[in-house]
Amino acid sequence: MSEQSPAEDTRERYADALPEYAERVLEAAERIPPGRVMTYGDVSEWLEEGGPRQVGRVMALYGGAVPWWRVVRADGVLLPGHELRALAHYRAEGTPLKEPGRNTEGHLPRLDMTRARWDGGAGAEGHI
């Protein structure tokens, strides 16, 4: 998600202008349950189209209208430039985190990908 992400109502306002792939990516992001995440690659595999970079591009351009913090890097590192906003969402939703160790004092936690990752299974009715 870039600093120039569209406003929350952008998706509805420009729905006709969104490319079909972008619409599918955003719908996938909306289906991820609170407290769970999918990687960019997971989303592309789930959609059976595109790749992690394409998903990342869609999220950067249009992701402000969906729970963008639930589509993440595979290494669990918080989205650069949006770490504190994402961290607030993760804590509010109870997303599993790995707190920084003693040697990384002052650093931000990472997502606990083993526990937080969602496979698109339960609750994915009407798979896109």
MODELLER restraints for C-alpha pairs under 7 A, 6 or more apart:
rsr = mdl.restraints
at = mdl.atoms
rsr.add(forms.Gaussian(group=physical.xy_distance, feature=features.Distance(at['CA:1:A'], at['CA:59:A']), mean=5.46, stdev=0.5))
rsr.add(forms.Gaussian(group=physical.xy_distance, feature=features.Distance(at['CA:1:A'], at['CA:60:A']), mean=3.63, stdev=0.5))
rsr.add(forms.Gaussian(group=physical.xy_distance, feature=features.Distance(at['CA:1:A'], at['CA:61:A']), mean=6.64, stdev=0.5))
rsr.add(forms.Gaussian(group=physical.xy_distance, feature=features.Distance(at['CA:1:A'], at['CA:63:A']), mean=5.92, stdev=0.5))
rsr.add(forms.Gaussian(group=physical.xy_distance, feature=features.Distance(at['CA:1:A'], at['CA:64:A']), mean=6.84, stdev=0.5))
rsr.add(forms.Gaussian(group=physical.xy_distance, feature=features.Distance(at['CA:2:A'], at['CA:60:A']), mean=5.07, stdev=0.5))
rsr.add(forms.Gaussian(group=physical.xy_distance, feature=features.Distance(at['CA:2:A'], at['CA:61:A']), mean=6.93, stdev=0.5))
rsr.add(forms.Gaussian(group=physical.xy_distance, feature=features.Distance(at['CA:5:A'], at['CA:60:A']), mean=6.79, stdev=0.5))
rsr.add(forms.Gaussian(group=physical.xy_distance, feature=features.Distance(at['CA:5:A'], at['CA:61:A']), mean=5.97, stdev=0.5))
rsr.add(forms.Gaussian(group=physical.xy_distance, feature=features.Distance(at['CA:5:A'], at['CA:62:A']), mean=6.27, stdev=0.5))
rsr.add(forms.Gaussian(group=physical.xy_distance, feature=features.Distance(at['CA:5:A'], at['CA:63:A']), mean=6.87, stdev=0.5))
rsr.add(forms.Gaussian(group=physical.xy_distance, feature=features.Distance(at['CA:5:A'], at['CA:64:A']), mean=5.38, stdev=0.5))
rsr.add(forms.Gaussian(group=physical.xy_distance, feature=features.Distance(at['CA:6:A'], at['CA:62:A']), mean=6.25, stdev=0.5))
rsr.add(forms.Gaussian(group=physical.xy_distance, feature=features.Distance(at['CA:6:A'], at['CA:64:A']), mean=5.74, stdev=0.5))
rsr.add(forms.Gaussian(group=physical.xy_distance, feature=features.Distance(at['CA:7:A'], at['CA:64:A']), mean=6.38, stdev=0.5))
rsr.add(forms.Gaussian(group=physical.xy_distance, feature=features.Distance(at['CA:7:A'], at['CA:65:A']), mean=6.64, stdev=0.5))
rsr.add(forms.Gaussian(group=physical.xy_distance, feature=features.Distance(at['CA:8:A'], at['CA:64:A']), mean=5.99, stdev=0.5))
rsr.add(forms.Gaussian(group=physical.xy_distance, feature=features.Distance(at['CA:8:A'], at['CA:65:A']), mean=4.43, stdev=0.5))
rsr.add(forms.Gaussian(group=physical.xy_distance, feature=features.Distance(at['CA:9:A'], at['CA:65:A']), mean=6.51, stdev=0.5))
rsr.add(forms.Gaussian(group=physical.xy_distance, feature=features.Distance(at['CA:10:A'], at['CA:65:A']), mean=6.56, stdev=0.5))
rsr.add(forms.Gaussian(group=physical.xy_distance, feature=features.Distance(at['CA:11:A'], at['CA:65:A']), mean=5.91, stdev=0.5))
rsr.add(forms.Gaussian(group=physical.xy_distance, feature=features.Distance(at['CA:22:A'], at['CA:58:A']), mean=5.63, stdev=0.5))
rsr.add(forms.Gaussian(group=physical.xy_distance, feature=features.Distance(at['CA:24:A'], at['CA:128:A']), mean=6.73, stdev=0.5))
rsr.add(forms.Gaussian(group=physical.xy_distance, feature=features.Distance(at['CA:25:A'], at['CA:55:A']), mean=6.59, stdev=0.5))
rsr.add(forms.Gaussian(group=physical.xy_distance, feature=features.Distance(at['CA:26:A'], at['CA:63:A']), mean=6.88, stdev=0.5))
rsr.add(forms.Gaussian(group=physical.xy_distance, feature=features.Distance(at['CA:26:A'], at['CA:66:A']), mean=6.53, stdev=0.5))
rsr.add(forms.Gaussian(group=physical.xy_distance, feature=features.Distance(at['CA:28:A'], at['CA:43:A']), mean=6.92, stdev=0.5))
rsr.add(forms.Gaussian(group=physical.xy_distance, feature=features.Distance(at['CA:29:A'], at['CA:66:A']), mean=6.62, stdev=0.5))
rsr.add(forms.Gaussian(group=physical.xy_distance, feature=features.Distance(at['CA:29:A'], at['CA:67:A']), mean=6.42, stdev=0.5))
rsr.add(forms.Gaussian(group=physical.xy_distance, feature=features.Distance(at['CA:29:A'], at['CA:68:A']), mean=6.89, stdev=0.5))
rsr.add(forms.Gaussian(group=physical.xy_distance, feature=features.Distance(at['CA:29:A'], at['CA:70:A']), mean=6.77, stdev=0.5))
rsr.add(forms.Gaussian(group=physical.xy_distance, feature=features.Distance(at['CA:29:A'], at['CA:71:A']), mean=6.55, stdev=0.5))
rsr.add(forms.Gaussian(group=physical.xy_distance, feature=features.Distance(at['CA:30:A'], at['CA:66:A']), mean=5.99, stdev=0.5))
rsr.add(forms.Gaussian(group=physical.xy_distance, feature=features.Distance(at['CA:30:A'], at['CA:67:A']), mean=6.27, stdev=0.5))
rsr.add(forms.Gaussian(group=physical.xy_distance, feature=features.Distance(at['CA:31:A'], at['CA:124:A']), mean=6.80, stdev=0.5))
rsr.add(forms.Gaussian(group=physical.xy_distance, feature=features.Distance(at['CA:32:A'], at['CA:70:A']), mean=6.81, stdev=0.5))
rsr.add(forms.Gaussian(group=physical.xy_distance, feature=features.Distance(at['CA:34:A'], at['CA:93:A']), mean=5.62, stdev=0.5))
rsr.add(forms.Gaussian(group=physical.xy_distance, feature=features.Distance(at['CA:35:A'], at['CA:90:A']), mean=6.57, stdev=0.5))
rsr.add(forms.Gaussian(group=physical.xy_distance, feature=features.Distance(at['CA:35:A'], at['CA:93:A']), mean=4.80, stdev=0.5))
rsr.add(forms.Gaussian(group=physical.xy_distance, feature=features.Distance(at['CA:35:A'], at['CA:94:A']), mean=5.23, stdev=0.5))
rsr.add(forms.Gaussian(group=physical.xy_distance, feature=features.Distance(at['CA:35:A'], at['CA:95:A']), mean=3.94, stdev=0.5))
rsr.add(forms.Gaussian(group=physical.xy_distance, feature=features.Distance(at['CA:35:A'], at['CA:116:A']), mean=6.82, stdev=0.5))
rsr.add(forms.Gaussian(group=physical.xy_distance, feature=features.Distance(at['CA:36:A'], at['CA:70:A']), mean=6.60, stdev=0.5))
rsr.add(forms.Gaussian(group=physical.xy_distance, feature=features.Distance(at['CA:36:A'], at['CA:95:A']), mean=6.00, stdev=0.5))
rsr.add(forms.Gaussian(group=physical.xy_distance, feature=features.Distance(at['CA:36:A'], at['CA:116:A']), mean=4.80, stdev=0.5))
rsr.add(forms.Gaussian(group=physical.xy_distance, feature=features.Distance(at['CA:36:A'], at['CA:117:A']), mean=5.72, stdev=0.5))
rsr.add(forms.Gaussian(group=physical.xy_distance, feature=features.Distance(at['CA:36:A'], at['CA:118:A']), mean=5.64, stdev=0.5))
rsr.add(forms.Gaussian(group=physical.xy_distance, feature=features.Distance(at['CA:37:A'], at['CA:70:A']), mean=4.46, stdev=0.5))
rsr.add(forms.Gaussian(group=physical.xy_distance, feature=features.Distance(at['CA:37:A'], at['CA:71:A']), mean=5.80, stdev=0.5))
rsr.add(forms.Gaussian(group=physical.xy_distance, feature=features.Distance(at['CA:37:A'], at['CA:72:A']), mean=6.74, stdev=0.5))
rsr.add(forms.Gaussian(group=physical.xy_distance, feature=features.Distance(at['CA:37:A'], at['CA:116:A']), mean=5.78, stdev=0.5))
rsr.add(forms.Gaussian(group=physical.xy_distance, feature=features.Distance(at['CA:37:A'], at['CA:117:A']), mean=4.92, stdev=0.5))
rsr.add(forms.Gaussian(group=physical.xy_distance, feature=features.Distance(at['CA:37:A'], at['CA:118:A']), mean=5.59, stdev=0.5))
rsr.add(forms.Gaussian(group=physical.xy_distance, feature=features.Distance(at['CA:38:A'], at['CA:70:A']), mean=6.28, stdev=0.5))
rsr.add(forms.Gaussian(group=physical.xy_distance, feature=features.Distance(at['CA:38:A'], at['CA:71:A']), mean=5.10, stdev=0.5))
rsr.add(forms.Gaussian(group=physical.xy_distance, feature=features.Distance(at['CA:38:A'], at['CA:72:A']), mean=6.17, stdev=0.5))
rsr.add(forms.Gaussian(group=physical.xy_distance, feature=features.Distance(at['CA:38:A'], at['CA:117:A']), mean=5.60, stdev=0.5))
rsr.add(forms.Gaussian(group=physical.xy_distance, feature=features.Distance(at['CA:38:A'], at['CA:118:A']), mean=5.69, stdev=0.5))
rsr.add(forms.Gaussian(group=physical.xy_distance, feature=features.Distance(at['CA:39:A'], at['CA:71:A']), mean=5.37, stdev=0.5))
rsr.add(forms.Gaussian(group=physical.xy_distance, feature=features.Distance(at['CA:39:A'], at['CA:72:A']), mean=4.65, stdev=0.5))
rsr.add(forms.Gaussian(group=physical.xy_distance, feature=features.Distance(at['CA:39:A'], at['CA:73:A']), mean=5.42, stdev=0.5))
rsr.add(forms.Gaussian(group=physical.xy_distance, feature=features.Distance(at['CA:39:A'], at['CA:74:A']), mean=5.38, stdev=0.5))
rsr.add(forms.Gaussian(group=physical.xy_distance, feature=features.Distance(at['CA:40:A'], at['CA:52:A']), mean=4.57, stdev=0.5))
rsr.add(forms.Gaussian(group=physical.xy_distance, feature=features.Distance(at['CA:40:A'], at['CA:55:A']), mean=5.68, stdev=0.5))
rsr.add(forms.Gaussian(group=physical.xy_distance, feature=features.Distance(at['CA:40:A'], at['CA:56:A']), mean=6.23, stdev=0.5))
rsr.add(forms.Gaussian(group=physical.xy_distance, feature=features.Distance(at['CA:40:A'], at['CA:71:A']), mean=6.06, stdev=0.5))
rsr.add(forms.Gaussian(group=physical.xy_distance, feature=features.Distance(at['CA:40:A'], at['CA:72:A']), mean=6.06, stdev=0.5))
rsr.add(forms.Gaussian(group=physical.xy_distance, feature=features.Distance(at['CA:40:A'], at['CA:73:A']), mean=6.45, stdev=0.5))
rsr.add(forms.Gaussian(group=physical.xy_distance, feature=features.Distance(at['CA:41:A'], at['CA:51:A']), mean=6.05, stdev=0.5))
rsr.add(forms.Gaussian(group=physical.xy_distance, feature=features.Distance(at['CA:41:A'], at['CA:52:A']), mean=4.38, stdev=0.5))
rsr.add(forms.Gaussian(group=physical.xy_distance, feature=features.Distance(at['CA:44:A'], at['CA:50:A']), mean=5.57, stdev=0.5))
rsr.add(forms.Gaussian(group=physical.xy_distance, feature=features.Distance(at['CA:44:A'], at['CA:51:A']), mean=5.08, stdev=0.5))
rsr.add(forms.Gaussian(group=physical.xy_distance, feature=features.Distance(at['CA:44:A'], at['CA:52:A']), mean=6.14, stdev=0.5))
rsr.add(forms.Gaussian(group=physical.xy_distance, feature=features.Distance(at['CA:44:A'], at['CA:55:A']), mean=6.51, stdev=0.5))
rsr.add(forms.Gaussian(group=physical.xy_distance, feature=features.Distance(at['CA:47:A'], at['CA:128:A']), mean=6.41, stdev=0.5))
rsr.add(forms.Gaussian(group=physical.xy_distance, feature=features.Distance(at['CA:59:A'], at['CA:68:A']), mean=6.84, stdev=0.5))
rsr.add(forms.Gaussian(group=physical.xy_distance, feature=features.Distance(at['CA:69:A'], at['CA:86:A']), mean=5.50, stdev=0.5))
rsr.add(forms.Gaussian(group=physical.xy_distance, feature=features.Distance(at['CA:76:A'], at['CA:110:A']), mean=5.15, stdev=0.5))
rsr.add(forms.Gaussian(group=physical.xy_distance, feature=features.Distance(at['CA:76:A'], at['CA:111:A']), mean=4.50, stdev=0.5))
rsr.add(forms.Gaussian(group=physical.xy_distance, feature=features.Distance(at['CA:76:A'], at['CA:112:A']), mean=6.62, stdev=0.5))
rsr.add(forms.Gaussian(group=physical.xy_distance, feature=features.Distance(at['CA:76:A'], at['CA:113:A']), mean=6.03, stdev=0.5))
rsr.add(forms.Gaussian(group=physical.xy_distance, feature=features.Distance(at['CA:77:A'], at['CA:110:A']), mean=5.07, stdev=0.5))
rsr.add(forms.Gaussian(group=physical.xy_distance, feature=features.Distance(at['CA:77:A'], at['CA:111:A']), mean=6.58, stdev=0.5))
rsr.add(forms.Gaussian(group=physical.xy_distance, feature=features.Distance(at['CA:78:A'], at['CA:110:A']), mean=6.25, stdev=0.5))
rsr.add(forms.Gaussian(group=physical.xy_distance, feature=features.Distance(at['CA:95:A'], at['CA:116:A']), mean=6.14, stdev=0.5))
rsr.add(forms.Gaussian(group=physical.xy_distance, feature=features.Distance(at['CA:96:A'], at['CA:111:A']), mean=6.23, stdev=0.5))
rsr.add(forms.Gaussian(group=physical.xy_distance, feature=features.Distance(at['CA:96:A'], at['CA:112:A']), mean=5.34, stdev=0.5))
rsr.add(forms.Gaussian(group=physical.xy_distance, feature=features.Distance(at['CA:96:A'], at['CA:115:A']), mean=6.21, stdev=0.5))
rsr.add(forms.Gaussian(group=physical.xy_distance, feature=features.Distance(at['CA:96:A'], at['CA:116:A']), mean=5.48, stdev=0.5))
rsr.add(forms.Gaussian(group=physical.xy_distance, feature=features.Distance(at['CA:97:A'], at['CA:109:A']), mean=6.30, stdev=0.5))
rsr.add(forms.Gaussian(group=physical.xy_distance, feature=features.Distance(at['CA:97:A'], at['CA:110:A']), mean=5.69, stdev=0.5))
rsr.add(forms.Gaussian(group=physical.xy_distance, feature=features.Distance(at['CA:97:A'], at['CA:111:A']), mean=4.40, stdev=0.5))
rsr.add(forms.Gaussian(group=physical.xy_distance, feature=features.Distance(at['CA:97:A'], at['CA:112:A']), mean=4.67, stdev=0.5))
rsr.add(forms.Gaussian(group=physical.xy_distance, feature=features.Distance(at['CA:98:A'], at['CA:109:A']), mean=5.44, stdev=0.5))
rsr.add(forms.Gaussian(group=physical.xy_distance, feature=features.Distance(at['CA:98:A'], at['CA:110:A']), mean=5.23, stdev=0.5))
rsr.add(forms.Gaussian(group=physical.xy_distance, feature=features.Distance(at['CA:98:A'], at['CA:111:A']), mean=5.85, stdev=0.5))
rsr.add(forms.Gaussian(group=physical.xy_distance, feature=features.Distance(at['CA:98:A'], at['CA:112:A']), mean=5.27, stdev=0.5))
rsr.add(forms.Gaussian(group=physical.xy_distance, feature=features.Distance(at['CA:99:A'], at['CA:109:A']), mean=4.43, stdev=0.5))
rsr.add(forms.Gaussian(group=physical.xy_distance, feature=features.Distance(at['CA:99:A'], at['CA:110:A']), mean=6.68, stdev=0.5))
rsr.add(forms.Gaussian(group=physical.xy_distance, feature=features.Distance(at['CA:100:A'], at['CA:107:A']), mean=6.23, stdev=0.5))
rsr.add(forms.Gaussian(group=physical.xy_distance, feature=features.Distance(at['CA:100:A'], at['CA:108:A']), mean=6.37, stdev=0.5))
rsr.add(forms.Gaussian(group=physical.xy_distance, feature=features.Distance(at['CA:100:A'], at['CA:109:A']), mean=5.12, stdev=0.5))
